């Protein structure tokens, strides 16, 4: 199953998703790809294939028809799906988010910190101060923040400050909007590929539901 369209069951209804994985036996580190509100576009599929080509099991849910209130339930269900997905070794999960998906990725990394080893968030809108501090205090993995020249959210510096104060290992990428794929792939390789390694932060934080 190098590529497939699947449905993930929710408490009510189902969520469409795109899966891309290497065409070879074995279990791979999974990456949950959260596109922006446009859903799983051709660009999102291309990004999923690019990650898959570097030996990752990639799951990209279509959140275009999901309300903001239900997004957390939907992505949490995707994370649970990875635990049973053939071909995915979910001991260390990565998340890659864009736009609204970037904020959702950071939030998920906080309230499901026991599972998330790395989160990369591009062009996020940011959070309130209270939510920013809560997210930073609960993340138990490495973080990569990306934004484009001339399109920087005024809340970006707030997140960087909170992550630094919480002792979270993070880096920042500034570019033209598309990730620096060499740097991004290196980021995920360092966080996800070492077998049996502990999560980056020494003290695991307790998961908790967040409302960005």
SESELO-732979 format. One record per atom (N, C-alpha, C): x, y, z. Coordinates in steps of 0.2 Angstrom, whole numbers, plus 5000, padded with zeros to 4 digits. Layout:
SESELO-732979
XYZ;...
This chain:
SESELO-732979
500449945000;500050005000;500450065000;500850084995;501250144994;500850204995;500250204992;499750264993;499050234993;498650264997;497950244998;497550305001;496850304999;496350345002;496050305007;495950325013;495650285019;495150325022;494750295027;494350325031;494550315038;494550355043;494650345050;494050365054;493850315058;493250315061;493250365067;492750405068;492650455073;492050435077;491950465083;491450455087;490750465083;490750515079;490250525074;490450535067;490350485063;490550485056;491250465055;491550485049;492250465048;492650525044;493250515044;493750565042;494150535036;494050575030;494450545024;495250565026;495650525023;496350535024;496750505018;497350535017;497850515012;498450475015;498650415013;499250385016;499750375011;500350385012;500950375008;501450335012;501750285010;502250245013;502650215009;503250195011;503750165006;503450095004;503650074998;503450014995;503949964996;503949945002;504449895005;504249865011;504449805013;504249775020;504549815025;504249815031;504549845037;504049895040;504249915046;503849975049;504250035050;503950095048;504350155047;504050205053;504450255054;504250305059;503650345055;503150355059;502550395056;502650465057;502350505052;502250575052;501550595050;501250635055;500550655054;500650725050;500350725044;500450785040;499750825040;499750885043;499150925044;499150985039;498750975034;498751035029;498351095032;498351145028;497951205030;497151185029;496751235029;496051225029;495851205022;496251205017;496051185010;496051115009;496251075014;496251005014;496850975011;496750905009;497250865006;497250884998;497650934997;497650964990;498250924987;498350934980;498950904976;499550924980;499650984982;500251004986;500350964992;499850954996;499850915002;500050845000;499750814995;499950744993;500650744991;500950794987;501650794985;502050794991;501850834996;502250835002;502350775006;501750735006;501650675009;502150625005;502150624999;502550574995;503250594996;503450654997;504150674998;504450645004;504050655009;504150625016;504250545015;503750515012;503750445011;504350415008;504650455003;505250434999;505850435004;505750465009;506350465014;506150415020;505750365019;505650315023;505250325029;504750365028;504250385033;503550355031;503150335036;502450325035;502050385036;501750415031;501350475031;500650475031;500350505036;499550505036;499350575036;498950595031;498750665030;497950665030;497650685035;496950685036;496650755032;496050745029;495750795026;495250835031;495450885034;495150925039;494650985036;494650985030;494251045027;493551045029;493250985030;492550995032;492450985040;492950985044;492950975051;492851045054;492451055059;492351115063;492951125067;493051185069;493651205073;493551165080;492951165082;492851125089;493051055089;492951025083;493050955082;493750935079;494150985078;494850965075;495250925080;495250945086;495650905091;495450835091;494850815091;494550745091;494850715085;494750745079;494950715073;495650695073;496150745075;496850725074;497050685079;496750685085;496850635090;496650565088;496150555084;495950495081;496450465076;496750515072;497250495068;497850475071;498050505077;498650485081;498450405083;497850395086;497750325088;497750275082;497550305076;497550255070;498250235069;498750275070;499450255068;499650195073;499350195079;499550135083;499450065080;498950065076;498749995073;498849995066;499150045063;499250045056;499850005053;499649955049;500249915046;500749955043;501349945045;501949985042;502150045046;501750055051;501950115055;502250095062;502850115064;503150105070;503050165074;502550165079;502250235081;502550245088;503150215090;503450235096;503650305097;503850335091;504050405090;503750435084;503250475086;502850505080;503050575079;503050595073;503150665071;502550695068;502550765068;501950805065;502250855061;501950865055;502050925051;501450965049;501351025051;500751065050;500951125046;500451155042;500451215038;499851255040;499951325041;499351365042;498951345048;498351335047;497951315053;498151245056;498451205051;498751145053;499351145057;499651205057;500251215061;500051225068;499551265069;499351275076;499051215079;498751175075;498451115077;499051065079;499551065075;500151025076;500451035083;500551095085;500851115091;500351095097;499751115096;499251095101;499251015103;499250975097;499250905098;499850885101;500450915099;501050895102;501050905110;500650955112;500650965119;500150915123;499550915120;499150875124;499150795123;499550775118;499750705117;500550695117;500850735122;501550735123;501850665124;501550615126;501850555127;501950515121;501650545115;501750505109;502150545104;502250615105;502450655099;503250675101;503650655097;504350665098;504650725094;504250745089;504450805084;503850835081;503850905081;503350945078;503650995074;503451005068;503651055063;503051095061;503051165062;502451205061;502651265057;502251265051;502451325046;501851365045;501951435046;501451485044;500851485049;500951465055;500451465060;500251535062;499651535065;499351605067;499551625074;499651575078;499851585085;499251575090;499451585096;498951575101;498951635106;498451635110;498451675116;499051665120;499151715125;499751705129;499651645134;499051635136;498951585141;499051515138;498751505132;498851445128;499551435126;499851485124;500551485122;501051455128;500951475133;501351455139;501151385141;500451365140;500251295142;500551245137;500551265131;500851225126;501551215127;501951265128;502651265129;502851225135;502451225140;502551185146;502451115146;502051095141;501851025140;502250985134;502451025129;502850985124;503350945126;503450885124;503950835126;504350815120;504450855115;504850835109;505250905107;505550895101;505850945098;505350985093;505551045092;505051095088;505451125083;505151135077;505351175072;504851225070;504951295070;504451345068;504751375061;504251375057;504451405050;503951455048;504151515045;503751565043;504051595037;503651635033;503951665027;504051735028;504551765024;504751835024;504151875023;504051925027;503451975026;502751945028;502751885031;502151855033;502251825040;502551865044;502651835051;502051855056;501751805059;501251825064;501551865070;501251915073;501451945078;501551905085;501251845084;501251805090;501851755090;502251755085;502851705084;503351715089;503551775091;504051795096;503851765103;503151775104;502851745110;502951675111;502851635105;502951565106;503751545107;504151575103;504851565104;505051575111;504851635114;505051655121;504851595126;504151575125;503851525129;504251455129;504451435123;504751375122;505451375125;505851435124;506451445127;506451445135;505951475138;505851475145;505751405148;505351365144;505151295146;505751245145;506251265142;506851225140;506651175134;506251195130;506051155124;506651165119;506851105116;507351115110;506951135104;507151195101;506751215095;507251255091;507051255084;507451305080;506851335075;507151385072;506651435068;506951435061;506451425056;506651435049;506251485046;506651535042;506351585038;506451575031;505951575027;506051565020;505451595015;505351555010;504851585005;504151555006;504051515011;503451485012;503451405012;503851385007;503951305007;504551285011;504451235015;505051215019;505651205016;506251215020;506851195018;506951125019;506851085014;506751015014;507350975017;507951005015;508550965018;508550975026;508351035028;508351045035;507851015039;507251015036;506650975039;506750905039;507050875034;507150805034;507650785039;508150825040;508650815045;508350825052;507950865053;507550875059;507150815061;506850785056;506450725058;506850665059;507450665055;507850605056;508150605063;508350655065;508650665072;508250645077;507550665076;507050655082;506750585081;506650555075;506250495075;506550435073;507150435070;507450375068;507850335073;508150365078;508550325083;508150275087;508250215086;507850165089;507850165097;507350165100;507350155107;507550215111;507650275108;507950335111;507350365115;507550395121;507050435125;506750495121;506250525123;506050585121;506550635123;506550695119;507150735120;507150775126;506550795129;506550825136;506650775141;506950785146;507050745152;506450725156;506050775156;505450765161;504850765156;504450705156;503850705152;503350735155;502950775151;502350815154;501750775153;501250795158;500650755157;500150785152;499850745148;499450765143;498850805145;498550855142;497950885144;497650925138;496950925138;496650955132;496751025132;496851055126;496951125125;496451155120;496351215121;495851255117;496251315114;496551315108;496951365106;496451435105;
